[in-house]
Each structure stands twice: as C-alpha cells, then as structure tokens.
Amino acid sequence: MTSATGIYSARMINQMHQDGAIISAQPFDADQVQPASLDLRLGTIAYRVRASFLPGPKTSVMKRIEDLKLHQINLGDGAVLERGCVYIVPLMEELALPEGVSATTNPKSSTGRLDIFTRVITDEGRAFDTVPAGYKGKLYLEISPRTFPALVRQGSRLSQIRFRSGDSRLSVAEHKELHAKETLVFDDDAIVEQGVSLSIDLLGSDRGGLIGYRSKRHTAVVDVDKKAALDILDFWEPLHDRGTGELILDPDEFYILVSREAVHVPPDYAAEMVPFDPLVGEFRVHYAGFFDPGFGHAGAAGAGSRAVLEVRSREVPFLVEHGQTIGRLVYERMAERPDNLYGADLGSNYQGQHLKLSKHFKQN
Ligand SMILES: Nc1ccn([C@H]2C[C@H](O)[C@@H](COP(=O)(O)OP(=O)(O)OP(=O)(O)O)O2)c(=O)n1
C-alpha cells in the first residue's frame, strides 16, 4: 500500500478490502467502489429509535439502541421507512483501519436529492459522519426520510465513505493556483478562497425558465433501488422564473435547484461541497456532498456539468436571488489518480447534468 497522503482511489479501497481493513461478509457489489469512495450497504435490521444520538466515549451504538429502541424491522424483504421517524441500521461493511487512515461519510447524491437524511455513527463516536484514524469496529447509519416515505432493503446503498491519509485539503493559494491552471468553475467572476464559491441559477435561461422543483407532500413511496420508475409530477412541482430571478424559500418545503456555474473536478483531485458560510444561517445546501474525480471533466464527457443544490430555509421564509452564493466546493488531493473517472463507463448518473432530479424519476 502506498503511503501517499490524500484521498484513496478505487484501487486503494479494493486493496484495503483485500488487506482486511474493510470487512464485509459478502463481496462488494460490482459498482460499489467508486473512483474515490465506497458505497455502504444496509444490513438486515432497522431499529426505530425515539431520538437520534451520538454514543460518546465508552458507549457502543448498540448499547444506545437498546435504551432508545421502539421496535425493529427486518429489511430482508424490504421495508418502508416512514417520514419523520428515526431509524438506525447496522451496515454490512465494518472497518479495521490502519493508524493514519481516517474516513468521512456522506449521503450519496441520490439520497440527498430524495431528502432522506442520513448520517453514519461509530462506536464511541463524538461526531457524525467522521471515522477517526485507526477505527476498528462497526458502522451504523441513522436514516430519517424527511419528505417521501422510502422503501429500502438489505444491500440498499444510501451513503458513501471516503478514506484519506493525512490532510491534503488545498490552501487558499493552492485553490487559486489550481483554478488558474484547470478552471474549477466556469465563471469569469469566480470567487476562489478556501474553495470555489457556487451560486444559484434562478433564471433557467437554458431550460425555458425552469429553475427547480419543490417537493409535494403526501406522496407514494420511493423505492431507493429502482431507477427511472417514477413520474416527476407525482412527487415534484416544477418552478419557473417569472422574470424576477427570485424565489422565496418556504421553511417547510424542500427544493432542488442548480448551480449557475459549471464545475470541474480534475482527475487528481476530489471535492466536497460545504455550506458557503455557517454564519449565513437562513438557508443551506442541505446535504452538500462528495464530488468525484472527473466530475465535469471534458476528458470524461462531463463538460458543462452543474452542481445540484438541495436547499431548505431554516426558520423563516427567505428570499434568494439569481447569482446568490450558496455553497463552496473544497478540493482535496487524491493519493493517486484513479484508473476510472466519474462518468467514464461507470454507469454514472449525473455526469454532464444540469438541473437533474435523482435517478429514481423518469427524466423527460
Ligand atoms: N449536491 C451534489 C452532490 C454531488 N453532485 C454530483 C457530483 C458527484 O460526483 C456526482 C455523483 O455523486 P454520488 O456518487 O454521491 O451520487 P450517486 O452515487 O447517487 O450517483 P452515481 O451512481 O452516479 O455515482 O453528483 C451534485 O451534483 N450535487
């Protein structure tokens, strides 16, 4: 195994699996290892709990589940997870990480686009979605569908994990340098600081004024494992610009919007979208997410790819305007260039996307 610092590539993830650092009773699914991440699979049982929690030092997740459990559900034949309820599911993958290798987890983009709130918890964990270096033990997924009831089963993949050694996030100067060389966002006025800023497109000029979607309430169930199965209009209300370039976010609603800028992740890098500024608390990109090496890369048929924004207002109705900054893409070095890039024959769902709902909907 190479000792290079940075995000682990698909090859290095497979190597960790062979070396016993990632343990799973069942072999990986064919497309489970992505260019710079591994999808995590649900195990056989979901525990419905009264409240979300972090175990903290000296406590295991199972111990907390025993205290907070309402009932348990077998996922073997599939089960519907209800809106607003909190479930904890032990995952099929376990870890025995070498010292110096840590990991972070994040909902898959498809999960975020369905407003299914998910976070990974570890034994003795003090933070969500954070796996400390050298962690040995099980992984658990907290799941809470916020908008649509979700049909899941053993093996469903709702979240993903990224491994890294050291910290290879780029500094301000390195972001500026990489942007000058590779163009990270296609915008003449790009703001490049600790990451590149992304703003909202509320004109939809290239889509006949379609600016996004607002979720409907009281819908049918979404089967998380079925692609292109659902009619958009049964679940979403399309939103059109009426010449103002503005939108009032209702705090009780969930929105899918799109970035104004096309984005680019060069092959030797991975990126993560984070809220623009935690102090701008009125609205946020809800789940943000991992961006793969090669996303938006012309050499992987990605030129022009936009970032999809899952947006919620916090407490009050909040007016957002075309071009308003909403998120930040922070770049990190890969430990090595992945053999395959996002979009290059990997069955990737979102390469080259503009405004795009999750893969579960029939796209017109
Ligand atoms: N808020 C976000 C998060 C991610 N992405 C893009 C960049 C990612 O490289 C791509 C795929 O992300 P995931 O791997 O998280 O998504 P899925 O696993 O659901 O899709 P795929 O099967 O295509 O990998 O989507 C996006 O446009 N907007």
Ligand as a Chemical Component Dictionary entry (heavy atoms), coordinates in Angstrom:
data_LIG
# 
_chem_comp.id                   LIG 
_chem_comp.type                 NON-POLYMER 
_chem_comp.pdbx_formal_charge   0 
_chem_comp.three_letter_code    LIG 
# 
loop_
_chem_comp_atom.comp_id 
_chem_comp_atom.atom_id 
_chem_comp_atom.alt_atom_id 
_chem_comp_atom.type_symbol 
_chem_comp_atom.charge 
_chem_comp_atom.model_Cartn_x 
_chem_comp_atom.model_Cartn_y 
_chem_comp_atom.model_Cartn_z 
_chem_comp_atom.pdbx_ordinal 
LIG N1  N1  N 0 -25.016 18.128 -4.115  1  
LIG C1  C1  C 0 -24.401 17.428 -5.070  2  
LIG C2  C2  C 0 -23.575 16.315 -4.763  3  
LIG C3  C3  C 0 -22.973 15.627 -5.814  4  
LIG N2  N2  N 0 -23.193 16.021 -7.091  5  
LIG C4  C4  C 0 -22.557 15.309 -8.213  6  
LIG C5  C5  C 0 -21.067 15.178 -8.035  7  
LIG C6  C6  C 0 -20.816 13.734 -7.838  8  
LIG O1  O1  O 0 -19.585 13.327 -8.409  9  
LIG C7  C7  C 0 -21.997 13.090 -8.548  10 
LIG C8  C8  C 0 -22.337 11.712 -8.027  11 
LIG O2  O2  O 0 -22.442 11.766 -6.647  12 
LIG P1  P1  P 0 -22.635 10.458 -5.778  13 
LIG O3  O3  O 0 -21.618 9.437  -6.107  14 
LIG O4  O4  O 0 -22.859 10.916 -4.386  15 
LIG O5  O5  O 0 -24.062 10.021 -6.350  16 
LIG P2  P2  P 0 -24.707 8.652  -6.595  17 
LIG O6  O6  O 0 -23.875 7.531  -6.064  18 
LIG O7  O7  O 0 -26.097 8.784  -6.121  19 
LIG O8  O8  O 0 -24.689 8.624  -8.174  20 
LIG P3  P3  P 0 -23.784 7.756  -9.157  21 
LIG O9  O9  O 0 -24.493 6.433  -9.158  22 
LIG O10 O10 O 0 -23.839 8.479  -10.446 23 
LIG O11 O11 O 0 -22.408 7.716  -8.543  24 
LIG O12 O12 O 0 -23.084 14.010 -8.315  25 
LIG C9  C9  C 0 -24.005 17.114 -7.358  26 
LIG O13 O13 O 0 -24.202 17.481 -8.488  27 
LIG N3  N3  N 0 -24.595 17.804 -6.356  28 
# 
loop_
_chem_comp_bond.comp_id 
_chem_comp_bond.atom_id_1 
_chem_comp_bond.atom_id_2 
_chem_comp_bond.value_order 
_chem_comp_bond.pdbx_ordinal 
LIG N1 C1  SING 1  
LIG C1 C2  SING 2  
LIG C1 N3  DOUB 3  
LIG C2 C3  DOUB 4  
LIG C3 N2  SING 5  
LIG N2 C4  SING 6  
LIG N2 C9  SING 7  
LIG C4 C5  SING 8  
LIG C4 O12 SING 9  
LIG C5 C6  SING 10 
LIG C6 O1  SING 11 
LIG C6 C7  SING 12 
LIG C7 C8  SING 13 
LIG C7 O12 SING 14 
LIG C8 O2  SING 15 
LIG O2 P1  SING 16 
LIG P1 O3  DOUB 17 
LIG P1 O4  SING 18 
LIG P1 O5  SING 19 
LIG O5 P2  SING 20 
LIG P2 O6  DOUB 21 
LIG P2 O7  SING 22 
LIG P2 O8  SING 23 
LIG O8 P3  SING 24 
LIG P3 O9  DOUB 25 
LIG P3 O10 SING 26 
LIG P3 O11 SING 27 
LIG C9 O13 DOUB 28 
LIG C9 N3  SING 29 
# 
